[in-house]
Amino acid sequence: MENPDYAYFASQFETGREFQEEISKVGIATPSDLLSADFICFGSPTYFGNMSGAMKRFFDATAPYWTEGKLSGKICVAFTTAGNREGGAHLCLQAIRTCACHLGMILLPFPAQIMADSLQPAYGLVHYSGDMASDRPDRLVNDSVERWVDWSLKFL
């Protein structure tokens, strides 16, 4: 989703500064893009235990597809970032999944066996980025994401 303040906010954090150029090259998704997708990954930062306002607006814009059932049966997963374990990331994942359920999507969980050495909710993947968003995913997280992708692709 487009954010006119992205450059300012990216400059406030080390990871934002480091990856600003790469992130700026990623295309902006629109609700109509979902119609041709076979597999959808919904992601949002966690804000006050919920998805971002921009993500909520994105889901709100899918209302015409909801009434027509155009996204029913699409496979999706959810992921989020949060500053720490007390940030409500699991609630953010549930909010994303609630929207997907209303749209009739098939939600894939984050099975416990994929990341047995780390506490992850079944609702999706969480990266705890630290209070200043400076904590990078470690090898365990990277390996788990690869296993999650491989496991999820079986459902296509």
PyMOL CGO cylinders between C-alpha atoms (Angstrom):
from pymol import cmd
from pymol.cgo import CYLINDER

trace = [
    CYLINDER, 0.00, 0.00, 0.00, 1.25, 3.43, -0.79, 0.3, 1, 1, 1, 1, 1, 1,
    CYLINDER, 1.25, 3.43, -0.79, 2.43, 5.58, 2.09, 0.3, 1, 1, 1, 1, 1, 1,
    CYLINDER, 2.43, 5.58, 2.09, 3.33, 9.20, 1.29, 0.3, 1, 1, 1, 1, 1, 1,
    CYLINDER, 3.33, 9.20, 1.29, 5.26, 9.43, 4.56, 0.3, 1, 1, 1, 1, 1, 1,
    CYLINDER, 5.26, 9.43, 4.56, 7.35, 6.30, 3.90, 0.3, 1, 1, 1, 1, 1, 1,
    CYLINDER, 7.35, 6.30, 3.90, 10.63, 8.12, 3.26, 0.3, 1, 1, 1, 1, 1, 1,
    CYLINDER, 10.63, 8.12, 3.26, 10.34, 10.03, 6.53, 0.3, 1, 1, 1, 1, 1, 1,
    CYLINDER, 10.34, 10.03, 6.53, 9.48, 6.97, 8.60, 0.3, 1, 1, 1, 1, 1, 1,
    CYLINDER, 9.48, 6.97, 8.60, 12.11, 4.80, 6.90, 0.3, 1, 1, 1, 1, 1, 1,
    CYLINDER, 12.11, 4.80, 6.90, 14.76, 7.35, 7.81, 0.3, 1, 1, 1, 1, 1, 1,
    CYLINDER, 14.76, 7.35, 7.81, 13.93, 6.97, 11.51, 0.3, 1, 1, 1, 1, 1, 1,
    CYLINDER, 13.93, 6.97, 11.51, 15.07, 3.35, 11.78, 0.3, 1, 1, 1, 1, 1, 1,
    CYLINDER, 15.07, 3.35, 11.78, 18.26, 1.55, 10.84, 0.3, 1, 1, 1, 1, 1, 1,
    CYLINDER, 18.26, 1.55, 10.84, 16.52, -1.21, 8.88, 0.3, 1, 1, 1, 1, 1, 1,
    CYLINDER, 16.52, -1.21, 8.88, 14.32, 1.34, 7.12, 0.3, 1, 1, 1, 1, 1, 1,
    CYLINDER, 14.32, 1.34, 7.12, 17.35, 3.29, 5.97, 0.3, 1, 1, 1, 1, 1, 1,
    CYLINDER, 17.35, 3.29, 5.97, 19.15, 0.13, 4.91, 0.3, 1, 1, 1, 1, 1, 1,
    CYLINDER, 19.15, 0.13, 4.91, 16.31, -1.29, 2.81, 0.3, 1, 1, 1, 1, 1, 1,
    CYLINDER, 16.31, -1.29, 2.81, 14.46, 1.87, 1.75, 0.3, 1, 1, 1, 1, 1, 1,
    CYLINDER, 14.46, 1.87, 1.75, 15.52, 1.65, -1.89, 0.3, 1, 1, 1, 1, 1, 1,
    CYLINDER, 15.52, 1.65, -1.89, 14.60, -2.04, -2.21, 0.3, 1, 1, 1, 1, 1, 1,
    CYLINDER, 14.60, -2.04, -2.21, 11.24, -1.56, -0.49, 0.3, 1, 1, 1, 1, 1, 1,
    CYLINDER, 11.24, -1.56, -0.49, 10.46, 1.44, -2.69, 0.3, 1, 1, 1, 1, 1, 1,
    CYLINDER, 10.46, 1.44, -2.69, 10.80, -0.77, -5.77, 0.3, 1, 1, 1, 1, 1, 1,
    CYLINDER, 10.80, -0.77, -5.77, 8.08, -3.18, -4.64, 0.3, 1, 1, 1, 1, 1, 1,
    CYLINDER, 8.08, -3.18, -4.64, 4.84, -2.63, -6.52, 0.3, 1, 1, 1, 1, 1, 1,
    CYLINDER, 4.84, -2.63, -6.52, 1.77, -1.31, -4.75, 0.3, 1, 1, 1, 1, 1, 1,
    CYLINDER, 1.77, -1.31, -4.75, -0.92, -3.98, -4.46, 0.3, 1, 1, 1, 1, 1, 1,
    CYLINDER, -0.92, -3.98, -4.46, -4.55, -3.15, -5.11, 0.3, 1, 1, 1, 1, 1, 1,
    CYLINDER, -4.55, -3.15, -5.11, -7.59, -5.16, -4.09, 0.3, 1, 1, 1, 1, 1, 1,
    CYLINDER, -7.59, -5.16, -4.09, -8.16, -6.10, -7.74, 0.3, 1, 1, 1, 1, 1, 1,
    CYLINDER, -8.16, -6.10, -7.74, -4.72, -7.79, -7.76, 0.3, 1, 1, 1, 1, 1, 1,
    CYLINDER, -4.72, -7.79, -7.76, -6.18, -10.41, -5.42, 0.3, 1, 1, 1, 1, 1, 1,
    CYLINDER, -6.18, -10.41, -5.42, -8.53, -11.63, -8.13, 0.3, 1, 1, 1, 1, 1, 1,
    CYLINDER, -8.53, -11.63, -8.13, -5.73, -13.16, -10.21, 0.3, 1, 1, 1, 1, 1, 1,
    CYLINDER, -5.73, -13.16, -10.21, -3.63, -14.43, -7.29, 0.3, 1, 1, 1, 1, 1, 1,
    CYLINDER, -3.63, -14.43, -7.29, -3.35, -18.13, -6.54, 0.3, 1, 1, 1, 1, 1, 1,
    CYLINDER, -3.35, -18.13, -6.54, -1.71, -17.63, -3.14, 0.3, 1, 1, 1, 1, 1, 1,
    CYLINDER, -1.71, -17.63, -3.14, -1.90, -14.49, -1.01, 0.3, 1, 1, 1, 1, 1, 1,
    CYLINDER, -1.90, -14.49, -1.01, 0.42, -13.42, 1.79, 0.3, 1, 1, 1, 1, 1, 1,
    CYLINDER, 0.42, -13.42, 1.79, -1.10, -10.69, 3.94, 0.3, 1, 1, 1, 1, 1, 1,
    CYLINDER, -1.10, -10.69, 3.94, 1.30, -8.78, 6.15, 0.3, 1, 1, 1, 1, 1, 1,
    CYLINDER, 1.30, -8.78, 6.15, 1.05, -5.77, 8.40, 0.3, 1, 1, 1, 1, 1, 1,
    CYLINDER, 1.05, -5.77, 8.40, 2.95, -4.15, 11.22, 0.3, 1, 1, 1, 1, 1, 1,
    CYLINDER, 2.95, -4.15, 11.22, 1.28, -4.59, 14.59, 0.3, 1, 1, 1, 1, 1, 1,
    CYLINDER, 1.28, -4.59, 14.59, -0.13, -1.35, 15.96, 0.3, 1, 1, 1, 1, 1, 1,
    CYLINDER, -0.13, -1.35, 15.96, -1.84, -1.49, 19.35, 0.3, 1, 1, 1, 1, 1, 1,
    CYLINDER, -1.84, -1.49, 19.35, -2.59, -5.19, 18.88, 0.3, 1, 1, 1, 1, 1, 1,
    CYLINDER, -2.59, -5.19, 18.88, -4.16, -4.69, 15.47, 0.3, 1, 1, 1, 1, 1, 1,
    CYLINDER, -4.16, -4.69, 15.47, -3.27, -4.37, 11.80, 0.3, 1, 1, 1, 1, 1, 1,
    CYLINDER, -3.27, -4.37, 11.80, -2.26, -0.99, 10.43, 0.3, 1, 1, 1, 1, 1, 1,
    CYLINDER, -2.26, -0.99, 10.43, -4.89, 1.48, 9.27, 0.3, 1, 1, 1, 1, 1, 1,
    CYLINDER, -4.89, 1.48, 9.27, -3.58, 1.11, 5.73, 0.3, 1, 1, 1, 1, 1, 1,
    CYLINDER, -3.58, 1.11, 5.73, -4.11, -2.67, 5.86, 0.3, 1, 1, 1, 1, 1, 1,
    CYLINDER, -4.11, -2.67, 5.86, -7.63, -2.19, 7.21, 0.3, 1, 1, 1, 1, 1, 1,
    CYLINDER, -7.63, -2.19, 7.21, -8.40, 0.25, 4.37, 0.3, 1, 1, 1, 1, 1, 1,
    CYLINDER, -8.40, 0.25, 4.37, -7.09, -2.33, 1.91, 0.3, 1, 1, 1, 1, 1, 1,
    CYLINDER, -7.09, -2.33, 1.91, -9.47, -4.97, 3.30, 0.3, 1, 1, 1, 1, 1, 1,
    CYLINDER, -9.47, -4.97, 3.30, -12.33, -2.47, 3.37, 0.3, 1, 1, 1, 1, 1, 1,
    CYLINDER, -12.33, -2.47, 3.37, -11.76, -1.86, -0.34, 0.3, 1, 1, 1, 1, 1, 1,
    CYLINDER, -11.76, -1.86, -0.34, -12.43, -5.56, -1.02, 0.3, 1, 1, 1, 1, 1, 1,
    CYLINDER, -12.43, -5.56, -1.02, -16.09, -5.21, 0.04, 0.3, 1, 1, 1, 1, 1, 1,
    CYLINDER, -16.09, -5.21, 0.04, -17.42, -5.53, -3.54, 0.3, 1, 1, 1, 1, 1, 1,
    CYLINDER, -17.42, -5.53, -3.54, -15.56, -8.85, -3.90, 0.3, 1, 1, 1, 1, 1, 1,
    CYLINDER, -15.56, -8.85, -3.90, -16.96, -10.04, -0.58, 0.3, 1, 1, 1, 1, 1, 1,
    CYLINDER, -16.96, -10.04, -0.58, -20.58, -9.55, -1.62, 0.3, 1, 1, 1, 1, 1, 1,
    CYLINDER, -20.58, -9.55, -1.62, -19.92, -11.35, -4.91, 0.3, 1, 1, 1, 1, 1, 1,
    CYLINDER, -19.92, -11.35, -4.91, -17.75, -14.11, -3.37, 0.3, 1, 1, 1, 1, 1, 1,
    CYLINDER, -17.75, -14.11, -3.37, -14.94, -13.42, -5.84, 0.3, 1, 1, 1, 1, 1, 1,
    CYLINDER, -14.94, -13.42, -5.84, -12.16, -14.24, -3.35, 0.3, 1, 1, 1, 1, 1, 1,
    CYLINDER, -12.16, -14.24, -3.35, -13.83, -17.30, -1.89, 0.3, 1, 1, 1, 1, 1, 1,
    CYLINDER, -13.83, -17.30, -1.89, -11.50, -20.30, -1.90, 0.3, 1, 1, 1, 1, 1, 1,
    CYLINDER, -11.50, -20.30, -1.90, -8.28, -18.31, -2.35, 0.3, 1, 1, 1, 1, 1, 1,
    CYLINDER, -8.28, -18.31, -2.35, -5.45, -19.62, -0.16, 0.3, 1, 1, 1, 1, 1, 1,
    CYLINDER, -5.45, -19.62, -0.16, -3.75, -17.14, 2.15, 0.3, 1, 1, 1, 1, 1, 1,
    CYLINDER, -3.75, -17.14, 2.15, -1.32, -16.78, 5.04, 0.3, 1, 1, 1, 1, 1, 1,
    CYLINDER, -1.32, -16.78, 5.04, -0.64, -13.93, 7.45, 0.3, 1, 1, 1, 1, 1, 1,
    CYLINDER, -0.64, -13.93, 7.45, 2.51, -12.41, 8.92, 0.3, 1, 1, 1, 1, 1, 1,
    CYLINDER, 2.51, -12.41, 8.92, 3.32, -9.42, 11.09, 0.3, 1, 1, 1, 1, 1, 1,
    CYLINDER, 3.32, -9.42, 11.09, 6.08, -7.60, 12.92, 0.3, 1, 1, 1, 1, 1, 1,
    CYLINDER, 6.08, -7.60, 12.92, 5.93, -6.30, 16.45, 0.3, 1, 1, 1, 1, 1, 1,
    CYLINDER, 5.93, -6.30, 16.45, 8.41, -4.56, 18.69, 0.3, 1, 1, 1, 1, 1, 1,
    CYLINDER, 8.41, -4.56, 18.69, 8.19, -7.22, 21.39, 0.3, 1, 1, 1, 1, 1, 1,
    CYLINDER, 8.19, -7.22, 21.39, 6.16, -10.21, 22.59, 0.3, 1, 1, 1, 1, 1, 1,
    CYLINDER, 6.16, -10.21, 22.59, 3.81, -7.95, 24.56, 0.3, 1, 1, 1, 1, 1, 1,
    CYLINDER, 3.81, -7.95, 24.56, 2.88, -5.94, 21.44, 0.3, 1, 1, 1, 1, 1, 1,
    CYLINDER, 2.88, -5.94, 21.44, -0.23, -7.92, 20.52, 0.3, 1, 1, 1, 1, 1, 1,
    CYLINDER, -0.23, -7.92, 20.52, 1.10, -9.55, 17.35, 0.3, 1, 1, 1, 1, 1, 1,
    CYLINDER, 1.10, -9.55, 17.35, -1.21, -12.54, 17.74, 0.3, 1, 1, 1, 1, 1, 1,
    CYLINDER, -1.21, -12.54, 17.74, -4.16, -10.12, 17.81, 0.3, 1, 1, 1, 1, 1, 1,
    CYLINDER, -4.16, -10.12, 17.81, -2.94, -8.48, 14.61, 0.3, 1, 1, 1, 1, 1, 1,
    CYLINDER, -2.94, -8.48, 14.61, -2.75, -11.90, 12.94, 0.3, 1, 1, 1, 1, 1, 1,
    CYLINDER, -2.75, -11.90, 12.94, -6.27, -12.71, 14.14, 0.3, 1, 1, 1, 1, 1, 1,
    CYLINDER, -6.27, -12.71, 14.14, -7.56, -9.41, 12.71, 0.3, 1, 1, 1, 1, 1, 1,
    CYLINDER, -7.56, -9.41, 12.71, -6.02, -10.19, 9.32, 0.3, 1, 1, 1, 1, 1, 1,
    CYLINDER, -6.02, -10.19, 9.32, -7.43, -13.70, 9.42, 0.3, 1, 1, 1, 1, 1, 1,
    CYLINDER, -7.43, -13.70, 9.42, -10.88, -12.41, 10.40, 0.3, 1, 1, 1, 1, 1, 1,
    CYLINDER, -10.88, -12.41, 10.40, -10.96, -10.24, 7.28, 0.3, 1, 1, 1, 1, 1, 1,
    CYLINDER, -10.96, -10.24, 7.28, -9.80, -13.16, 5.14, 0.3, 1, 1, 1, 1, 1, 1,
    CYLINDER, -9.80, -13.16, 5.14, -12.51, -15.40, 6.65, 0.3, 1, 1, 1, 1, 1, 1,
    CYLINDER, -12.51, -15.40, 6.65, -15.19, -12.86, 5.76, 0.3, 1, 1, 1, 1, 1, 1,
    CYLINDER, -15.19, -12.86, 5.76, -13.90, -12.93, 2.20, 0.3, 1, 1, 1, 1, 1, 1,
    CYLINDER, -13.90, -12.93, 2.20, -14.22, -16.75, 2.15, 0.3, 1, 1, 1, 1, 1, 1,
    CYLINDER, -14.22, -16.75, 2.15, -10.50, -17.39, 1.91, 0.3, 1, 1, 1, 1, 1, 1,
    CYLINDER, -10.50, -17.39, 1.91, -8.76, -20.58, 3.00, 0.3, 1, 1, 1, 1, 1, 1,
    CYLINDER, -8.76, -20.58, 3.00, -6.35, -19.71, 5.80, 0.3, 1, 1, 1, 1, 1, 1,
    CYLINDER, -6.35, -19.71, 5.80, -3.22, -21.74, 6.32, 0.3, 1, 1, 1, 1, 1, 1,
    CYLINDER, -3.22, -21.74, 6.32, -1.84, -21.89, 9.86, 0.3, 1, 1, 1, 1, 1, 1,
    CYLINDER, -1.84, -21.89, 9.86, 1.72, -21.76, 11.06, 0.3, 1, 1, 1, 1, 1, 1,
    CYLINDER, 1.72, -21.76, 11.06, 2.11, -25.37, 12.25, 0.3, 1, 1, 1, 1, 1, 1,
    CYLINDER, 2.11, -25.37, 12.25, 4.02, -25.89, 15.49, 0.3, 1, 1, 1, 1, 1, 1,
    CYLINDER, 4.02, -25.89, 15.49, 6.42, -28.42, 13.99, 0.3, 1, 1, 1, 1, 1, 1,
    CYLINDER, 6.42, -28.42, 13.99, 7.82, -25.81, 11.60, 0.3, 1, 1, 1, 1, 1, 1,
    CYLINDER, 7.82, -25.81, 11.60, 9.32, -23.68, 14.35, 0.3, 1, 1, 1, 1, 1, 1,
    CYLINDER, 9.32, -23.68, 14.35, 9.31, -25.87, 17.43, 0.3, 1, 1, 1, 1, 1, 1,
    CYLINDER, 9.31, -25.87, 17.43, 12.18, -23.98, 19.08, 0.3, 1, 1, 1, 1, 1, 1,
    CYLINDER, 12.18, -23.98, 19.08, 10.39, -20.64, 19.09, 0.3, 1, 1, 1, 1, 1, 1,
    CYLINDER, 10.39, -20.64, 19.09, 7.07, -19.38, 20.35, 0.3, 1, 1, 1, 1, 1, 1,
    CYLINDER, 7.07, -19.38, 20.35, 4.90, -18.57, 17.35, 0.3, 1, 1, 1, 1, 1, 1,
    CYLINDER, 4.90, -18.57, 17.35, 1.11, -18.33, 17.25, 0.3, 1, 1, 1, 1, 1, 1,
    CYLINDER, 1.11, -18.33, 17.25, -0.75, -20.73, 14.99, 0.3, 1, 1, 1, 1, 1, 1,
    CYLINDER, -0.75, -20.73, 14.99, -2.35, -17.75, 13.22, 0.3, 1, 1, 1, 1, 1, 1,
    CYLINDER, -2.35, -17.75, 13.22, 0.75, -16.83, 11.20, 0.3, 1, 1, 1, 1, 1, 1,
    CYLINDER, 0.75, -16.83, 11.20, 4.35, -15.74, 11.46, 0.3, 1, 1, 1, 1, 1, 1,
    CYLINDER, 4.35, -15.74, 11.46, 5.60, -12.99, 13.77, 0.3, 1, 1, 1, 1, 1, 1,
    CYLINDER, 5.60, -12.99, 13.77, 8.96, -11.25, 13.65, 0.3, 1, 1, 1, 1, 1, 1,
    CYLINDER, 8.96, -11.25, 13.65, 9.76, -9.42, 16.87, 0.3, 1, 1, 1, 1, 1, 1,
    CYLINDER, 9.76, -9.42, 16.87, 11.82, -6.54, 15.59, 0.3, 1, 1, 1, 1, 1, 1,
    CYLINDER, 11.82, -6.54, 15.59, 12.81, -4.88, 18.86, 0.3, 1, 1, 1, 1, 1, 1,
    CYLINDER, 12.81, -4.88, 18.86, 11.74, -1.54, 20.26, 0.3, 1, 1, 1, 1, 1, 1,
    CYLINDER, 11.74, -1.54, 20.26, 13.67, 0.39, 17.60, 0.3, 1, 1, 1, 1, 1, 1,
    CYLINDER, 13.67, 0.39, 17.60, 13.02, -2.14, 14.79, 0.3, 1, 1, 1, 1, 1, 1,
    CYLINDER, 13.02, -2.14, 14.79, 16.69, -3.07, 14.77, 0.3, 1, 1, 1, 1, 1, 1,
    CYLINDER, 16.69, -3.07, 14.77, 16.48, -6.82, 15.52, 0.3, 1, 1, 1, 1, 1, 1,
    CYLINDER, 16.48, -6.82, 15.52, 16.96, -8.92, 12.38, 0.3, 1, 1, 1, 1, 1, 1,
    CYLINDER, 16.96, -8.92, 12.38, 15.47, -12.36, 11.89, 0.3, 1, 1, 1, 1, 1, 1,
    CYLINDER, 15.47, -12.36, 11.89, 17.97, -14.96, 13.03, 0.3, 1, 1, 1, 1, 1, 1,
    CYLINDER, 17.97, -14.96, 13.03, 18.85, -18.22, 11.28, 0.3, 1, 1, 1, 1, 1, 1,
    CYLINDER, 18.85, -18.22, 11.28, 16.06, -20.08, 13.11, 0.3, 1, 1, 1, 1, 1, 1,
    CYLINDER, 16.06, -20.08, 13.11, 13.45, -17.65, 11.77, 0.3, 1, 1, 1, 1, 1, 1,
    CYLINDER, 13.45, -17.65, 11.77, 14.88, -17.67, 8.24, 0.3, 1, 1, 1, 1, 1, 1,
    CYLINDER, 14.88, -17.67, 8.24, 14.93, -21.48, 8.18, 0.3, 1, 1, 1, 1, 1, 1,
    CYLINDER, 14.93, -21.48, 8.18, 11.38, -21.59, 9.56, 0.3, 1, 1, 1, 1, 1, 1,
    CYLINDER, 11.38, -21.59, 9.56, 10.11, -19.22, 6.89, 0.3, 1, 1, 1, 1, 1, 1,
    CYLINDER, 10.11, -19.22, 6.89, 11.61, -21.47, 4.21, 0.3, 1, 1, 1, 1, 1, 1,
    CYLINDER, 11.61, -21.47, 4.21, 9.94, -24.53, 5.78, 0.3, 1, 1, 1, 1, 1, 1,
    CYLINDER, 9.94, -24.53, 5.78, 6.62, -22.63, 6.06, 0.3, 1, 1, 1, 1, 1, 1,
    CYLINDER, 6.62, -22.63, 6.06, 6.75, -21.62, 2.39, 0.3, 1, 1, 1, 1, 1, 1,
    CYLINDER, 6.75, -21.62, 2.39, 7.58, -25.17, 1.30, 0.3, 1, 1, 1, 1, 1, 1,
    CYLINDER, 7.58, -25.17, 1.30, 4.78, -26.57, 3.49, 0.3, 1, 1, 1, 1, 1, 1,
    CYLINDER, 4.78, -26.57, 3.49, 2.26, -23.93, 2.28, 0.3, 1, 1, 1, 1, 1, 1,
    CYLINDER, 2.26, -23.93, 2.28, 3.00, -24.49, -1.40, 0.3, 1, 1, 1, 1, 1, 1,
    CYLINDER, 3.00, -24.49, -1.40, 1.73, -28.07, -1.07, 0.3, 1, 1, 1, 1, 1, 1,
    CYLINDER, 1.73, -28.07, -1.07, -1.78, -26.60, -1.00, 0.3, 1, 1, 1, 1, 1, 1,
    CYLINDER, -1.78, -26.60, -1.00, -1.62, -25.03, -4.46, 0.3, 1, 1, 1, 1, 1, 1,
]
cmd.load_cgo(trace, "trace")
